[in-house]
Amino acid sequence: MPNIIIQQLPKDPEVTRDLVRRVTDAVVDATKAPADKVHVWVQDYPADHYAVGGVLVADK
């Protein structure tokens, strides 16, 4: 069973639903695994818990 972990800044739930659907479809296409065997975890990290280049995204 494919397991996918997505780490992102918080998104609107509809955006996350669409992302999960598209990722699942891509994994099914690539691996021929049945969609009900594809597990997707979405981990949201607030902007004050994520940094790029040593600067919190919240501070940009």
PDB file of N, H, CA, C and O in Angstrom:
ATOM      1  N   MET A   1       0.843  -1.171   0.000  1.00  0.00           N
ATOM      2  CA  MET A   1       0.000   0.000   0.000  1.00  0.00           C
ATOM      3  C   MET A   1       0.889   1.235   0.000  1.00  0.00           C
ATOM      4  O   MET A   1       1.743   1.368   0.876  1.00  0.00           O
ATOM      5  N   PRO A   2       0.716   2.129  -0.944  1.00  0.00           N
ATOM      6  CA  PRO A   2       1.491   3.367  -0.961  1.00  0.00           C
ATOM      7  C   PRO A   2       1.055   4.306   0.161  1.00  0.00           C
ATOM      8  O   PRO A   2      -0.136   4.480   0.416  1.00  0.00           O
ATOM      9  N   ASN A   3       2.030   4.901   0.820  1.00  0.00           N
ATOM     10  H   ASN A   3       2.998   4.759   0.614  1.00  0.00           H
ATOM     11  CA  ASN A   3       1.791   5.891   1.863  1.00  0.00           C
ATOM     12  C   ASN A   3       2.450   7.197   1.442  1.00  0.00           C
ATOM     13  O   ASN A   3       3.642   7.228   1.137  1.00  0.00           O
ATOM     14  N   ILE A   4       1.685   8.254   1.425  1.00  0.00           N
ATOM     15  H   ILE A   4       0.716   8.229   1.673  1.00  0.00           H
ATOM     16  CA  ILE A   4       2.170   9.562   0.998  1.00  0.00           C
ATOM     17  C   ILE A   4       2.003  10.537   2.156  1.00  0.00           C
ATOM     18  O   ILE A   4       0.943  10.585   2.780  1.00  0.00           O
ATOM     19  N   ILE A   5       3.043  11.314   2.445  1.00  0.00           N
ATOM     20  H   ILE A   5       3.904  11.275   1.938  1.00  0.00           H
ATOM     21  CA  ILE A   5       2.977  12.355   3.468  1.00  0.00           C
ATOM     22  C   ILE A   5       3.202  13.698   2.793  1.00  0.00           C
ATOM     23  O   ILE A   5       4.208  13.907   2.115  1.00  0.00           O
ATOM     24  N   ILE A   6       2.258  14.600   2.987  1.00  0.00           N
ATOM     25  H   ILE A   6       1.441  14.430   3.538  1.00  0.00           H
ATOM     26  CA  ILE A   6       2.343  15.951   2.432  1.00  0.00           C
ATOM     27  C   ILE A   6       2.507  16.910   3.607  1.00  0.00           C
ATOM     28  O   ILE A   6       1.689  16.919   4.527  1.00  0.00           O
ATOM     29  N   GLN A   7       3.549  17.705   3.573  1.00  0.00           N
ATOM     30  H   GLN A   7       4.214  17.698   2.826  1.00  0.00           H
ATOM     31  CA  GLN A   7       3.771  18.725   4.595  1.00  0.00           C
ATOM     32  C   GLN A   7       3.585  20.078   3.926  1.00  0.00           C
ATOM     33  O   GLN A   7       4.200  20.365   2.899  1.00  0.00           O
ATOM     34  N   GLN A   8       2.734  20.903   4.517  1.00  0.00           N
ATOM     35  H   GLN A   8       2.235  20.670   5.352  1.00  0.00           H
ATOM     36  CA  GLN A   8       2.402  22.171   3.875  1.00  0.00           C
ATOM     37  C   GLN A   8       2.013  23.222   4.905  1.00  0.00           C
ATOM     38  O   GLN A   8       1.723  22.915   6.061  1.00  0.00           O
ATOM     39  N   LEU A   9       2.017  24.466   4.450  1.00  0.00           N
ATOM     40  H   LEU A   9       2.253  24.715   3.511  1.00  0.00           H
ATOM     41  CA  LEU A   9       1.390  25.532   5.226  1.00  0.00           C
ATOM     42  C   LEU A   9      -0.113  25.293   5.161  1.00  0.00           C
ATOM     43  O   LEU A   9      -0.595  24.725   4.182  1.00  0.00           O
ATOM     44  N   PRO A  10      -0.862  25.708   6.168  1.00  0.00           N
ATOM     45  CA  PRO A  10      -2.311  25.474   6.160  1.00  0.00           C
ATOM     46  C   PRO A  10      -2.967  26.019   4.890  1.00  0.00           C
ATOM     47  O   PRO A  10      -2.648  27.107   4.411  1.00  0.00           O
ATOM     48  N   LYS A  11      -3.881  25.232   4.376  1.00  0.00           N
ATOM     49  H   LYS A  11      -4.141  24.348   4.764  1.00  0.00           H
ATOM     50  CA  LYS A  11      -4.620  25.594   3.164  1.00  0.00           C
ATOM     51  C   LYS A  11      -6.114  25.490   3.452  1.00  0.00           C
ATOM     52  O   LYS A  11      -6.533  24.856   4.421  1.00  0.00           O
ATOM     53  N   ASP A  12      -6.906  26.122   2.595  1.00  0.00           N
ATOM     54  H   ASP A  12      -6.566  26.637   1.808  1.00  0.00           H
ATOM     55  CA  ASP A  12      -8.347  25.973   2.647  1.00  0.00           C
ATOM     56  C   ASP A  12      -8.674  24.477   2.496  1.00  0.00           C
ATOM     57  O   ASP A  12      -8.036  23.795   1.694  1.00  0.00           O
ATOM     58  N   PRO A  13      -9.641  23.962   3.242  1.00  0.00           N
ATOM     59  CA  PRO A  13      -9.958  22.533   3.141  1.00  0.00           C
ATOM     60  C   PRO A  13     -10.269  22.058   1.721  1.00  0.00           C
ATOM     61  O   PRO A  13      -9.932  20.930   1.362  1.00  0.00           O
ATOM     62  N   GLU A  14     -10.902  22.900   0.914  1.00  0.00           N
ATOM     63  H   GLU A  14     -11.175  23.817   1.205  1.00  0.00           H
ATOM     64  CA  GLU A  14     -11.198  22.502  -0.471  1.00  0.00           C
ATOM     65  C   GLU A  14      -9.914  22.314  -1.275  1.00  0.00           C
ATOM     66  O   GLU A  14      -9.830  21.411  -2.108  1.00  0.00           O
ATOM     67  N   VAL A  15      -8.922  23.155  -1.033  1.00  0.00           N
ATOM     68  H   VAL A  15      -8.990  23.889  -0.357  1.00  0.00           H
ATOM     69  CA  VAL A  15      -7.632  23.028  -1.720  1.00  0.00           C
ATOM     70  C   VAL A  15      -6.957  21.721  -1.312  1.00  0.00           C
ATOM     71  O   VAL A  15      -6.410  21.010  -2.155  1.00  0.00           O
ATOM     72  N   THR A  16      -6.997  21.409  -0.022  1.00  0.00           N
ATOM     73  H   THR A  16      -7.441  21.987   0.663  1.00  0.00           H
ATOM     74  CA  THR A  16      -6.400  20.170   0.458  1.00  0.00           C
ATOM     75  C   THR A  16      -7.138  18.960  -0.092  1.00  0.00           C
ATOM     76  O   THR A  16      -6.499  17.977  -0.466  1.00  0.00           O
ATOM     77  N   ARG A  17      -8.459  19.004  -0.152  1.00  0.00           N
ATOM     78  H   ARG A  17      -8.978  19.803   0.152  1.00  0.00           H
ATOM     79  CA  ARG A  17      -9.229  17.899  -0.739  1.00  0.00           C
ATOM     80  C   ARG A  17      -8.816  17.661  -2.190  1.00  0.00           C
ATOM     81  O   ARG A  17      -8.618  16.520  -2.606  1.00  0.00           O
ATOM     82  N   ASP A  18      -8.687  18.733  -2.947  1.00  0.00           N
ATOM     83  H   ASP A  18      -8.848  19.661  -2.609  1.00  0.00           H
ATOM     84  CA  ASP A  18      -8.291  18.623  -4.347  1.00  0.00           C
ATOM     85  C   ASP A  18      -6.874  18.047  -4.463  1.00  0.00           C
ATOM     86  O   ASP A  18      -6.619  17.187  -5.305  1.00  0.00           O
ATOM     87  N   LEU A  19      -5.969  18.516  -3.629  1.00  0.00           N
ATOM     88  H   LEU A  19      -6.176  19.215  -2.944  1.00  0.00           H
ATOM     89  CA  LEU A  19      -4.593  18.015  -3.633  1.00  0.00           C
ATOM     90  C   LEU A  19      -4.559  16.524  -3.343  1.00  0.00           C
ATOM     91  O   LEU A  19      -3.889  15.769  -4.048  1.00  0.00           O
ATOM     92  N   VAL A  20      -5.276  16.093  -2.314  1.00  0.00           N
ATOM     93  H   VAL A  20      -5.821  16.706  -1.742  1.00  0.00           H
ATOM     94  CA  VAL A  20      -5.304  14.677  -1.945  1.00  0.00           C
ATOM     95  C   VAL A  20      -5.874  13.835  -3.087  1.00  0.00           C
ATOM     96  O   VAL A  20      -5.352  12.763  -3.391  1.00  0.00           O
ATOM     97  N   ARG A  21      -6.928  14.314  -3.708  1.00  0.00           N
ATOM     98  H   ARG A  21      -7.352  15.185  -3.461  1.00  0.00           H
ATOM     99  CA  ARG A  21      -7.518  13.591  -4.837  1.00  0.00           C
ATOM    100  C   ARG A  21      -6.530  13.450  -5.984  1.00  0.00           C
ATOM    101  O   ARG A  21      -6.375  12.369  -6.554  1.00  0.00           O
ATOM    102  N   ARG A  22      -5.856  14.561  -6.321  1.00  0.00           N
ATOM    103  H   ARG A  22      -5.982  15.438  -5.858  1.00  0.00           H
ATOM    104  CA  ARG A  22      -4.904  14.530  -7.435  1.00  0.00           C
ATOM    105  C   ARG A  22      -3.692  13.648  -7.139  1.00  0.00           C
ATOM    106  O   ARG A  22      -3.220  12.915  -8.009  1.00  0.00           O
ATOM    107  N   VAL A  23      -3.197  13.724  -5.913  1.00  0.00           N
ATOM    108  H   VAL A  23      -3.580  14.319  -5.207  1.00  0.00           H
ATOM    109  CA  VAL A  23      -2.055  12.875  -5.535  1.00  0.00           C
ATOM    110  C   VAL A  23      -2.466  11.410  -5.586  1.00  0.00           C
ATOM    111  O   VAL A  23      -1.728  10.572  -6.104  1.00  0.00           O
ATOM    112  N   THR A  24      -3.630  11.104  -5.054  1.00  0.00           N
ATOM    113  H   THR A  24      -4.229  11.785  -4.632  1.00  0.00           H
ATOM    114  CA  THR A  24      -4.120   9.724  -5.100  1.00  0.00           C
ATOM    115  C   THR A  24      -4.233   9.238  -6.540  1.00  0.00           C
ATOM    116  O   THR A  24      -3.789   8.134  -6.856  1.00  0.00           O
ATOM    117  N   ASP A  25      -4.818  10.044  -7.411  1.00  0.00           N
ATOM    118  H   ASP A  25      -5.178  10.941  -7.154  1.00  0.00           H
ATOM    119  CA  ASP A  25      -4.943   9.671  -8.824  1.00  0.00           C
ATOM    120  C   ASP A  25      -3.572   9.425  -9.454  1.00  0.00           C
ATOM    121  O   ASP A  25      -3.405   8.474 -10.218  1.00  0.00           O
ATOM    122  N   ALA A  26      -2.592  10.272  -9.143  1.00  0.00           N
ATOM    123  H   ALA A  26      -2.728  11.044  -8.523  1.00  0.00           H
ATOM    124  CA  ALA A  26      -1.251  10.113  -9.710  1.00  0.00           C
ATOM    125  C   ALA A  26      -0.589   8.826  -9.218  1.00  0.00           C
ATOM    126  O   ALA A  26       0.069   8.129  -9.991  1.00  0.00           O
ATOM    127  N   VAL A  27      -0.762   8.514  -7.937  1.00  0.00           N
ATOM    128  H   VAL A  27      -1.296   9.080  -7.309  1.00  0.00           H
ATOM    129  CA  VAL A  27      -0.166   7.291  -7.385  1.00  0.00           C
ATOM    130  C   VAL A  27      -0.843   6.062  -7.996  1.00  0.00           C
ATOM    131  O   VAL A  27      -0.169   5.091  -8.340  1.00  0.00           O
ATOM    132  N   VAL A  28      -2.153   6.100  -8.131  1.00  0.00           N
ATOM    133  H   VAL A  28      -2.700   6.888  -7.852  1.00  0.00           H
ATOM    134  CA  VAL A  28      -2.871   4.994  -8.770  1.00  0.00           C
ATOM    135  C   VAL A  28      -2.370   4.800 -10.194  1.00  0.00           C
ATOM    136  O   VAL A  28      -2.129   3.670 -10.619  1.00  0.00           O
ATOM    137  N   ASP A  29      -2.214   5.879 -10.925  1.00  0.00           N
ATOM    138  H   ASP A  29      -2.409   6.797 -10.580  1.00  0.00           H
ATOM    139  CA  ASP A  29      -1.731   5.808 -12.308  1.00  0.00           C
ATOM    140  C   ASP A  29      -0.318   5.238 -12.376  1.00  0.00           C
ATOM    141  O   ASP A  29      -0.026   4.408 -13.237  1.00  0.00           O
ATOM    142  N   ALA A  30       0.548   5.669 -11.489  1.00  0.00           N
ATOM    143  H   ALA A  30       0.311   6.344 -10.790  1.00  0.00           H
ATOM    144  CA  ALA A  30       1.957   5.252 -11.534  1.00  0.00           C
ATOM    145  C   ALA A  30       2.178   3.839 -11.013  1.00  0.00           C
ATOM    146  O   ALA A  30       3.030   3.115 -11.527  1.00  0.00           O
ATOM    147  N   THR A  31       1.416   3.440  -9.997  1.00  0.00           N
ATOM    148  H   THR A  31       0.724   4.028  -9.579  1.00  0.00           H
ATOM    149  CA  THR A  31       1.682   2.148  -9.342  1.00  0.00           C
ATOM    150  C   THR A  31       0.652   1.084  -9.644  1.00  0.00           C
ATOM    151  O   THR A  31       0.867  -0.095  -9.362  1.00  0.00           O
ATOM    152  N   LYS A  32      -0.471   1.496 -10.218  1.00  0.00           N
ATOM    153  H   LYS A  32      -0.645   2.454 -10.447  1.00  0.00           H
ATOM    154  CA  LYS A  32      -1.600   0.592 -10.484  1.00  0.00           C
ATOM    155  C   LYS A  32      -2.201   0.036  -9.197  1.00  0.00           C
ATOM    156  O   LYS A  32      -2.931  -0.955  -9.229  1.00  0.00           O
ATOM    157  N   ALA A  33      -1.897   0.669  -8.063  1.00  0.00           N
ATOM    158  H   ALA A  33      -1.304   1.474  -8.037  1.00  0.00           H
ATOM    159  CA  ALA A  33      -2.520   0.285  -6.793  1.00  0.00           C
ATOM    160  C   ALA A  33      -3.966   0.766  -6.798  1.00  0.00           C
ATOM    161  O   ALA A  33      -4.263   1.813  -7.372  1.00  0.00           O
ATOM    162  N   PRO A  34      -4.865   0.022  -6.170  1.00  0.00           N
ATOM    163  CA  PRO A  34      -6.239   0.521  -6.067  1.00  0.00           C
ATOM    164  C   PRO A  34      -6.295   1.758  -5.176  1.00  0.00           C
ATOM    165  O   PRO A  34      -5.569   1.854  -4.187  1.00  0.00           O
ATOM    166  N   ALA A  35      -7.149   2.689  -5.527  1.00  0.00           N
ATOM    167  H   ALA A  35      -7.739   2.612  -6.331  1.00  0.00           H
ATOM    168  CA  ALA A  35      -7.232   3.959  -4.798  1.00  0.00           C
ATOM    169  C   ALA A  35      -7.498   3.750  -3.311  1.00  0.00           C
ATOM    170  O   ALA A  35      -7.013   4.522  -2.485  1.00  0.00           O
ATOM    171  N   ASP A  36      -8.259   2.723  -2.963  1.00  0.00           N
ATOM    172  H   ASP A  36      -8.653   2.095  -3.634  1.00  0.00           H
ATOM    173  CA  ASP A  36      -8.565   2.520  -1.549  1.00  0.00           C
ATOM    174  C   ASP A  36      -7.383   1.973  -0.751  1.00  0.00           C
ATOM    175  O   ASP A  36      -7.484   1.792   0.462  1.00  0.00           O
ATOM    176  N   LYS A  37      -6.272   1.712  -1.421  1.00  0.00           N
ATOM    177  H   LYS A  37      -6.190   1.859  -2.407  1.00  0.00           H
ATOM    178  CA  LYS A  37      -5.048   1.277  -0.741  1.00  0.00           C
ATOM    179  C   LYS A  37      -4.014   2.395  -0.641  1.00  0.00           C
ATOM    180  O   LYS A  37      -2.957   2.207  -0.038  1.00  0.00           O
ATOM    181  N   VAL A  38      -4.310   3.558  -1.229  1.00  0.00           N
ATOM    182  H   VAL A  38      -5.168   3.710  -1.719  1.00  0.00           H
ATOM    183  CA  VAL A  38      -3.404   4.702  -1.181  1.00  0.00           C
ATOM    184  C   VAL A  38      -3.741   5.533   0.055  1.00  0.00           C
ATOM    185  O   VAL A  38      -4.856   6.036   0.192  1.00  0.00           O
ATOM    186  N   HIS A  39      -2.774   5.669   0.944  1.00  0.00           N
ATOM    187  H   HIS A  39      -1.868   5.260   0.833  1.00  0.00           H
ATOM    188  CA  HIS A  39      -2.969   6.441   2.175  1.00  0.00           C
ATOM    189  C   HIS A  39      -2.229   7.768   2.035  1.00  0.00           C
ATOM    190  O   HIS A  39      -1.063   7.799   1.644  1.00  0.00           O
ATOM    191  N   VAL A  40      -2.912   8.854   2.357  1.00  0.00           N
ATOM    192  H   VAL A  40      -3.860   8.828   2.675  1.00  0.00           H
ATOM    193  CA  VAL A  40      -2.321  10.188   2.267  1.00  0.00           C
ATOM    194  C   VAL A  40      -2.496  10.878   3.618  1.00  0.00           C
ATOM    195  O   VAL A  40      -3.610  10.999   4.129  1.00  0.00           O
ATOM    196  N   TRP A  41      -1.383  11.326   4.185  1.00  0.00           N
ATOM    197  H   TRP A  41      -0.479  11.228   3.770  1.00  0.00           H
ATOM    198  CA  TRP A  41      -1.402  12.115   5.417  1.00  0.00           C
ATOM    199  C   TRP A  41      -1.035  13.543   5.048  1.00  0.00           C
ATOM    200  O   TRP A  41      -0.084  13.775   4.303  1.00  0.00           O
ATOM    201  N   VAL A  42      -1.787  14.491   5.569  1.00  0.00           N
ATOM    202  H   VAL A  42      -2.561  14.303   6.175  1.00  0.00           H
ATOM    203  CA  VAL A  42      -1.494  15.902   5.344  1.00  0.00           C
ATOM    204  C   VAL A  42      -1.132  16.513   6.697  1.00  0.00           C
ATOM    205  O   VAL A  42      -1.927  16.497   7.637  1.00  0.00           O
ATOM    206  N   GLN A  43       0.075  17.045   6.771  1.00  0.00           N
ATOM    207  H   GLN A  43       0.720  17.059   6.007  1.00  0.00           H
ATOM    208  CA  GLN A  43       0.547  17.699   7.988  1.00  0.00           C
ATOM    209  C   GLN A  43       0.649  19.191   7.709  1.00  0.00           C
ATOM    210  O   GLN A  43       1.447  19.626   6.879  1.00  0.00           O
ATOM    211  N   ASP A  44      -0.163  19.967   8.408  1.00  0.00           N
ATOM    212  H   ASP A  44      -0.812  19.614   9.083  1.00  0.00           H
ATOM    213  CA  ASP A  44      -0.127  21.420   8.248  1.00  0.00           C
ATOM    214  C   ASP A  44       0.810  22.018   9.292  1.00  0.00           C
ATOM    215  O   ASP A  44       0.752  21.675  10.473  1.00  0.00           O
ATOM    216  N   TYR A  45       1.660  22.903   8.837  1.00  0.00           N
ATOM    217  H   TYR A  45       1.708  23.181   7.878  1.00  0.00           H
ATOM    218  CA  TYR A  45       2.576  23.614   9.723  1.00  0.00           C
ATOM    219  C   TYR A  45       2.292  25.098   9.620  1.00  0.00           C
ATOM    220  O   TYR A  45       2.361  25.651   8.522  1.00  0.00           O
ATOM    221  N   PRO A  46       1.977  25.762  10.714  1.00  0.00           N
ATOM    222  CA  PRO A  46       1.726  27.197  10.653  1.00  0.00           C
ATOM    223  C   PRO A  46       2.988  27.950  10.233  1.00  0.00           C
ATOM    224  O   PRO A  46       4.102  27.454  10.396  1.00  0.00           O
ATOM    225  N   ALA A  47       2.801  29.132   9.701  1.00  0.00           N
ATOM    226  H   ALA A  47       1.895  29.535   9.569  1.00  0.00           H
ATOM    227  CA  ALA A  47       3.908  29.933   9.171  1.00  0.00           C
ATOM    228  C   ALA A  47       4.961  30.259  10.219  1.00  0.00           C
ATOM    229  O   ALA A  47       6.104  30.553   9.872  1.00  0.00           O
ATOM    230  N   ASP A  48       4.594  30.210  11.497  1.00  0.00           N
ATOM    231  H   ASP A  48       3.665  29.971  11.779  1.00  0.00           H
ATOM    232  CA  ASP A  48       5.591  30.482  12.535  1.00  0.00           C
ATOM    233  C   ASP A  48       6.302  29.207  13.013  1.00  0.00           C
ATOM    234  O   ASP A  48       7.049  29.229  13.991  1.00  0.00           O
ATOM    235  N   HIS A  49       6.054  28.101  12.305  1.00  0.00           N
ATOM    236  H   HIS A  49       5.447  28.083  11.510  1.00  0.00           H
ATOM    237  CA  HIS A  49       6.740  26.838  12.592  1.00  0.00           C
ATOM    238  C   HIS A  49       7.474  26.317  11.355  1.00  0.00           C
ATOM    239  O   HIS A  49       7.820  25.137  11.291  1.00  0.00           O
ATOM    240  N   TYR A  50       7.712  27.182  10.381  1.00  0.00           N
ATOM    241  H   TYR A  50       7.432  28.141  10.433  1.00  0.00           H
ATOM    242  CA  TYR A  50       8.339  26.784   9.126  1.00  0.00           C
ATOM    243  C   TYR A  50       9.240  27.924   8.668  1.00  0.00           C
ATOM    244  O   TYR A  50       8.839  29.088   8.664  1.00  0.00           O
ATOM    245  N   ALA A  51      10.456  27.573   8.284  1.00  0.00           N
ATOM    246  H   ALA A  51      10.782  26.628   8.287  1.00  0.00           H
ATOM    247  CA  ALA A  51      11.420  28.605   7.877  1.00  0.00           C
ATOM    248  C   ALA A  51      12.050  28.252   6.540  1.00  0.00           C
ATOM    249  O   ALA A  51      12.183  27.081   6.184  1.00  0.00           O
ATOM    250  N   VAL A  52      12.429  29.275   5.818  1.00  0.00           N
ATOM    251  H   VAL A  52      12.321  30.226   6.107  1.00  0.00           H
ATOM    252  CA  VAL A  52      13.174  29.148   4.565  1.00  0.00           C
ATOM    253  C   VAL A  52      14.363  30.083   4.661  1.00  0.00           C
ATOM    254  O   VAL A  52      14.201  31.274   4.929  1.00  0.00           O
ATOM    255  N   GLY A  53      15.549  29.556   4.447  1.00  0.00           N
ATOM    256  H   GLY A  53      15.681  28.589   4.230  1.00  0.00           H
ATOM    257  CA  GLY A  53      16.747  30.388   4.503  1.00  0.00           C
ATOM    258  C   GLY A  53      16.985  31.000   5.868  1.00  0.00           C
ATOM    259  O   GLY A  53      17.560  32.084   5.966  1.00  0.00           O
ATOM    260  N   GLY A  54      16.555  30.329   6.922  1.00  0.00           N
ATOM    261  H   GLY A  54      16.088  29.448   6.842  1.00  0.00           H
ATOM    262  CA  GLY A  54      16.780  30.825   8.266  1.00  0.00           C
ATOM    263  C   GLY A  54      15.786  31.879   8.731  1.00  0.00           C
ATOM    264  O   GLY A  54      15.970  32.484   9.787  1.00  0.00           O
ATOM    265  N   VAL A  55      14.737  32.103   7.952  1.00  0.00           N
ATOM    266  H   VAL A  55      14.588  31.611   7.094  1.00  0.00           H
ATOM    267  CA  VAL A  55      13.735  33.113   8.311  1.00  0.00           C
ATOM    268  C   VAL A  55      12.361  32.442   8.352  1.00  0.00           C
ATOM    269  O   VAL A  55      11.962  31.767   7.402  1.00  0.00           O
ATOM    270  N   LEU A  56      11.647  32.633   9.455  1.00  0.00           N
ATOM    271  H   LEU A  56      11.970  33.181  10.226  1.00  0.00           H
ATOM    272  CA  LEU A  56      10.296  32.087   9.529  1.00  0.00           C
ATOM    273  C   LEU A  56       9.435  32.652   8.407  1.00  0.00           C
ATOM    274  O   LEU A  56       9.510  33.839   8.092  1.00  0.00           O
ATOM    275  N   VAL A  57       8.633  31.806   7.821  1.00  0.00           N
ATOM    276  H   VAL A  57       8.572  30.842   8.077  1.00  0.00           H
ATOM    277  CA  VAL A  57       7.731  32.254   6.754  1.00  0.00           C
ATOM    278  C   VAL A  57       6.806  33.351   7.285  1.00  0.00           C
ATOM    279  O   VAL A  57       6.437  34.264   6.547  1.00  0.00           O
ATOM    280  N   ALA A  58       6.437  33.260   8.549  1.00  0.00           N
ATOM    281  H   ALA A  58       6.737  32.518   9.148  1.00  0.00           H
ATOM    282  CA  ALA A  58       5.576  34.289   9.157  1.00  0.00           C
ATOM    283  C   ALA A  58       6.227  35.662   9.161  1.00  0.00           C
ATOM    284  O   ALA A  58       5.534  36.679   9.193  1.00  0.00           O
ATOM    285  N   ASP A  59       7.564  35.700   9.129  1.00  0.00           N
ATOM    286  H   ASP A  59       8.128  34.874   9.103  1.00  0.00           H
ATOM    287  CA  ASP A  59       8.284  36.973   9.166  1.00  0.00           C
ATOM    288  C   ASP A  59       8.598  37.535   7.778  1.00  0.00           C
ATOM    289  O   ASP A  59       9.181  38.613   7.665  1.00  0.00           O
ATOM    290  N   LYS A  60       8.228  36.833   6.756  1.00  0.00           N
ATOM    291  H   LYS A  60       7.755  35.957   6.848  1.00  0.00           H
ATOM    292  CA  LYS A  60       8.524  37.318   5.392  1.00  0.00           C
ATOM    293  C   LYS A  60       7.447  38.263   4.922  1.00  0.00           C
ATOM    294  O   LYS A  60       7.519  38.773   3.804  1.00  0.00           O
TER     295      LYS A  60
END
